[in-house]
Each structure stands twice: as structure tokens, then as C-alpha cells.
Amino acid sequence: MLFLQMLGSFAEFERAIINERTRNGRIARLNENKFVGGKPALGYKVNKYGKFEIDSIVSKYMWNKANKYNL
């Protein structure tokens, strides 16, 4: 029983370390004005430097749809 408690406490410690490193990495990317994660908004893509840029194919499609419905 003691072994399982020790194993559980080590697992909890490792999880805390992983969460801390992940959080610090996200904060560092935010400070560099780079994309943190998730899916970019429709019409945008993330380039190899982590910056947003307009996706020309999708943006043309969206403009055509907006003009069709007078949005």
C-alpha cells in the first residue's frame, strides 16, 4: 500500500512539472508575439515563424460569399 502511495505522489509531482513547463512555454511564445496554439480563425494561417498571415484562398472565398449575401 505504501508503494502505491509513493507511486501516486511521484506521478502527481511529474504532472505538476509538465504543467509548469507547458505554461511557461506558452507565456514565452506570447511574449514573442507568436501563435500559442489552437486553430487559427477562418481566413488566417500561421506561417513558419509563428505569425498570422491572411490565407488568400479562403479570404477570396469568404469575400465572394459576403458579397453574394450583401453582408
ZAVEXLUM-855576 format. One line per 8 residues: number of its first residue (from 1); their letters; for each residue x negated, y, z negated of N, C-alpha, C, O, CB. Coordinates in Angstrom, 2 decimals, always signed. Atoms other than C-alpha are relative to their C-alpha. Last residue first. Glycine has a CB too. Layout:
NUM	A	X,Y,Z,X,Y,Z,X,Y,Z,X,Y,Z,X,Y,Z ~ ...
This chain:
71	LNYKNAKN	+0.35,-0.14,+1.43,+23.04,+41.29,+45.78,-0.97,+1.12,-0.22,-1.37,+1.37,-1.36,-0.59,-1.30,-0.53 ~ +0.04,-1.43,+0.38,+24.68,+41.65,+49.19,-0.28,+0.19,-1.48,+0.42,+0.95,-2.16,+1.31,+0.67,+0.35 ~ -1.10,-0.23,+0.94,+25.47,+37.89,+49.48,+0.03,+1.44,-0.52,+0.75,+1.74,-1.47,-0.11,-0.97,-1.16 ~ -1.19,+0.67,-0.52,+23.36,+37.33,+52.60,+1.20,+0.30,-0.87,+2.30,+0.51,-0.36,-0.22,-1.52,+0.10 ~ -0.58,-0.85,-1.04,+20.82,+39.92,+51.49,+1.28,-0.61,+0.57,+2.19,+0.12,+0.97,-1.01,+0.23,+1.12 ~ -0.52,-1.21,+0.63,+20.20,+38.05,+48.25,+0.66,+0.90,+1.04,+1.72,+1.48,+0.78,-1.12,+0.76,-0.72 ~ -1.21,+0.35,+0.73,+19.86,+34.70,+50.07,+0.64,+1.25,-0.63,+1.86,+1.40,-0.61,-0.32,-1.05,-1.09 ~ -1.03,+0.33,-0.99,+17.38,+36.14,+52.57,+1.32,-0.34,-0.69,+2.38,+0.09,-0.23,-0.46,-1.18,+0.89
63	WMYKSVIS	-0.45,-1.25,-0.61,+15.41,+37.80,+49.77,+1.09,-0.27,+1.02,+2.06,+0.48,+1.10,-1.17,+0.74,+0.65 ~ -0.85,-0.70,+0.96,+15.28,+34.49,+47.86,+0.51,+1.32,+0.56,+1.67,+1.68,+0.33,-0.77,+0.25,-1.31 ~ -1.26,+0.74,+0.12,+13.97,+32.58,+50.90,+0.96,+0.73,-0.94,+2.15,+0.87,-0.63,-0.25,-1.44,-0.52 ~ -0.74,-0.25,-1.24,+11.33,+35.22,+51.56,+1.36,-0.69,-0.04,+2.37,-0.11,+0.37,-0.80,-0.48,+1.22 ~ -0.51,-1.36,+0.08,+10.30,+35.04,+47.88,+0.76,+0.37,+1.28,+1.79,+1.05,+1.20,-1.15,+1.00,-0.23 ~ -1.19,-0.04,+0.85,+10.05,+31.25,+48.02,+0.58,+1.40,-0.04,+1.80,+1.55,-0.05,-0.33,-0.47,-1.42 ~ -1.03,+0.85,-0.60,+7.66,+31.27,+50.96,+1.30,+0.08,-0.80,+2.37,+0.28,-0.23,-0.48,-1.46,+0.08 ~ -0.61,-0.65,-1.15,+5.62,+34.24,+49.72,+1.13,-0.82,+0.61,+2.12,-0.25,+1.06,-1.05,+0.28,+1.05
55	DIEFKGYK	-0.06,+1.11,-0.95,+4.92,+32.85,+46.26,+0.78,+0.49,+1.21,+2.00,+0.63,+1.15,+0.67,-1.29,-0.64 ~ -1.30,+0.23,-0.63,+4.06,+36.02,+44.38,-0.13,-1.14,+1.00,-1.06,-1.17,+1.80,+0.53,+1.29,+0.70 ~ -0.08,-0.62,-1.31,+0.98,+35.83,+42.20,+1.32,-0.39,+0.63,+1.91,-1.41,+0.28,-1.20,-0.42,+0.90 ~ -1.21,+0.13,-0.80,+0.50,+35.17,+38.52,-0.19,+0.64,+1.36,-0.87,+1.67,+1.49,+1.20,+0.62,-0.72 ~ -0.77,-1.23,-0.17,-3.00,+34.81,+37.10,+1.23,-0.29,+0.86,+1.22,-1.18,+1.70,-0.87,+1.12,+0.65 ~ -0.99,-0.11,+1.06,-4.59,+31.63,+35.74,+0.85,+1.25,+0.07,+1.54,+1.58,-0.89,-0.67,-0.06,-1.31 ~ +0.56,-0.80,+1.08,-7.74,+31.93,+37.85,+0.97,+0.19,-1.15,+0.66,+0.87,-2.13,-0.44,+1.35,+0.52 ~ +1.02,+0.79,+0.68,-6.71,+29.06,+40.15,-0.67,+0.76,-1.15,-1.37,+0.15,-1.96,-1.05,-0.44,+0.99
47	NVKYGLAP	+1.17,+0.30,-0.82,-3.49,+30.87,+41.05,-1.06,-0.73,-0.82,-0.84,-1.02,-2.00,-0.58,+1.30,+0.59 ~ +1.22,-0.31,+0.75,-0.22,+30.60,+39.16,-1.19,-0.38,+0.86,-1.29,-1.51,+1.33,-0.03,-0.75,-1.39 ~ +0.86,+1.15,+0.22,+2.97,+30.76,+41.20,-1.24,+0.47,-0.74,-1.52,+1.67,-0.81,-0.37,-0.71,+1.35 ~ +1.37,-0.24,+0.43,+5.89,+33.14,+41.42,-0.75,-1.31,-0.10,-0.15,-2.38,-0.26,-0.03,+0.74,-1.35 ~ +0.59,-1.02,-0.84,+9.20,+33.13,+43.30,-1.43,+0.35,-0.37,-2.07,+1.14,+0.32,+0.82,+1.23,-0.05 ~ -0.23,+0.25,-1.42,+11.11,+31.26,+40.63,-0.53,+1.17,+0.82,-0.23,+2.32,+0.54,+1.51,-0.23,+0.28 ~ -1.31,-0.42,-0.51,+9.59,+31.90,+37.23,+0.09,-0.23,+1.50,-0.93,-0.27,+2.20,+0.27,+1.48,-0.34 ~ -0.14,-1.42,-0.35,+6.49,+29.94,+36.24,+1.39,+0.30,+0.56,+2.08,-0.60,+1.05,-1.08,+0.41,+1.02
39	KGGVFKNE	-0.25,-0.14,-1.42,+6.94,+26.53,+34.56,+0.15,+1.48,+0.34,+0.94,+2.17,-0.30,+1.26,-0.79,+0.43 ~ -1.39,+0.05,-0.40,+5.36,+26.01,+31.19,+0.11,+0.17,+1.51,-0.88,+0.10,+2.24,+0.81,+1.09,-0.72 ~ -0.55,+1.31,-0.29,+1.95,+27.12,+30.14,+1.47,+0.07,+0.33,+2.08,+1.14,+0.30,-0.22,-0.92,-1.15 ~ +0.15,+0.89,+1.15,-0.25,+29.92,+28.86,+0.55,-1.39,+0.29,-0.05,-2.38,-0.14,+0.69,+0.59,-1.21 ~ -1.23,+0.75,+0.19,-0.82,+31.93,+32.03,-0.20,-1.05,-1.07,-1.18,-1.79,-1.04,+0.46,-0.65,+1.32 ~ -0.19,+1.14,-0.89,-3.81,+34.22,+31.67,+1.28,-0.73,-0.38,+1.81,-0.57,-1.47,-1.21,-0.94,-0.06 ~ -1.10,-0.29,-0.93,-4.04,+37.70,+30.18,+0.17,-1.10,+1.05,+0.40,-0.83,+2.22,-0.23,+1.34,+0.70 ~ +0.64,-0.17,-1.30,-7.42,+36.86,+28.56,+1.01,+0.35,+1.09,+0.66,+0.43,+2.26,-0.75,-1.27,+0.38
31	NLRAIRGN	+0.90,-1.14,+0.11,-5.86,+37.43,+25.13,-0.74,+0.28,+1.30,-1.16,+1.41,+1.54,-1.00,-0.23,-1.12 ~ -0.82,-1.20,+0.01,-3.04,+35.08,+26.09,-0.87,+1.25,-0.06,-0.58,+2.24,+0.61,+0.98,-0.02,-1.17 ~ -0.45,-0.22,-1.37,-5.56,+32.41,+27.03,+0.90,+1.23,+0.10,+0.85,+1.96,+1.09,+0.75,-1.22,+0.52 ~ +1.16,-0.45,-0.79,-7.25,+32.77,+23.63,+0.41,+0.28,+1.44,-0.04,+1.27,+2.02,-1.12,-1.04,-0.05 ~ +0.24,-1.40,+0.37,-3.89,+32.56,+21.84,-1.17,+0.56,+0.81,-1.13,+1.71,+1.25,-0.28,+0.12,-1.52 ~ -1.06,-0.81,-0.60,-3.05,+29.37,+23.71,-0.21,+1.48,-0.29,-0.02,+2.33,+0.58,+1.39,-0.45,-0.51 ~ +0.21,-0.04,-1.44,-6.40,+27.84,+22.81,+1.03,+0.84,+0.72,+0.71,+1.59,+1.63,+0.01,-1.40,+0.57 ~ +1.13,-0.90,-0.25,-6.00,+28.77,+19.15,-0.30,+0.12,+1.49,-0.65,+1.21,+1.96,-1.24,-0.48,-0.75
23	RTRENIIA	-0.47,-1.37,+0.25,-2.54,+27.16,+19.06,-1.12,+1.00,+0.29,-0.88,+2.03,+0.92,+0.49,+0.15,-1.46 ~ -0.91,-0.36,-1.09,-3.85,+23.97,+20.67,+0.47,+1.44,-0.15,+0.48,+2.20,+0.82,+1.21,-0.95,+0.03 ~ +0.81,-0.21,-1.20,-6.79,+23.81,+18.27,+0.86,+0.42,+1.18,+0.48,+1.29,+1.96,-0.78,-1.26,+0.34 ~ +0.78,-1.22,+0.18,-4.51,+24.30,+15.26,-0.83,+0.31,+1.25,-0.88,+1.46,+1.69,-0.92,-0.13,-1.22 ~ -0.91,-1.15,-0.10,-2.01,+21.70,+16.45,-0.77,+1.31,-0.10,-0.49,+2.26,+0.63,+1.07,-0.07,-1.08 ~ -0.40,-0.12,-1.41,-4.78,+19.15,+17.04,+0.90,+1.21,+0.20,+0.73,+1.96,+1.16,+0.71,-1.29,+0.48 ~ +1.16,-0.48,-0.74,-6.25,+19.77,+13.57,+0.35,+0.21,+1.47,-0.03,+1.23,+2.06,-1.18,-0.98,-0.13 ~ +0.16,-1.42,+0.34,-2.82,+19.42,+11.94,-1.17,+0.61,+0.76,-1.08,+1.74,+1.23,-0.21,+0.16,-1.52
15	REFEAFSG	-1.06,-0.73,-0.69,-2.25,+16.14,+13.78,-0.10,+1.50,-0.28,+0.10,+2.32,+0.62,+1.38,-0.52,-0.43 ~ +0.36,-0.07,-1.42,-5.61,+14.84,+12.62,+1.05,+0.78,+0.78,+0.70,+1.56,+1.66,-0.15,-1.41,+0.58 ~ +1.11,-0.93,-0.13,-4.76,+15.68,+9.00,-0.39,+0.19,+1.46,-0.59,+1.31,+1.91,-1.21,-0.49,-0.82 ~ -0.57,-1.32,+0.21,-1.38,+13.93,+9.22,-1.08,+1.08,+0.16,-0.83,+2.13,+0.75,+0.65,+0.09,-1.39 ~ -0.77,-0.32,-1.20,-3.04,+10.85,+10.71,+0.61,+1.40,-0.11,+0.62,+2.15,+0.87,+1.12,-1.04,+0.21 ~ +0.94,-0.29,-1.08,-5.61,+10.84,+7.92,+0.72,+0.39,+1.28,+0.30,+1.31,+1.98,-0.90,-1.21,+0.25 ~ +0.57,-1.32,+0.28,-2.84,+11.13,+5.30,-1.04,+0.38,+1.05,-1.14,+1.55,+1.42,-0.63,+0.02,-1.40 ~ -0.98,-1.05,-0.27,-0.92,+8.27,+6.87,-0.56,+1.39,-0.23,-0.29,+2.32,+0.53,+1.23,-0.20,-0.86
7	LMQLFLM	-0.13,-0.07,-1.45,-3.97,+5.99,+6.92,+0.97,+1.11,+0.40,+0.72,+1.85,+1.36,+0.48,-1.36,+0.56 ~ +1.21,-0.64,-0.49,-4.63,+6.76,+3.27,+0.07,+0.18,+1.51,-0.30,+1.23,+2.03,-1.24,-0.81,-0.38 ~ -0.07,-1.40,+0.40,-1.03,+5.97,+2.38,-1.22,+0.77,+0.49,-1.11,+1.91,+0.95,+0.12,+0.12,-1.52 ~ -0.97,-0.65,-0.88,-1.18,+2.76,+4.39,+0.14,+1.48,-0.34,+0.32,+2.31,+0.55,+1.36,-0.70,-0.10 ~ +0.60,-0.13,-1.32,-4.37,+1.68,+2.59,+0.93,+0.74,+0.95,+0.48,+1.60,+1.71,-0.35,-1.37,+0.57 ~ +0.90,-1.14,+0.06,-2.83,+2.38,-0.81,-0.64,+0.26,+1.36,-0.85,+1.41,+1.76,-1.08,-0.22,-1.06 ~ -0.82,-1.19,+0.00,+0.00,+0.00,+0.00,-0.87,+1.26,+0.00,-0.55,+2.23,+0.69,+0.93,-0.01,-1.20
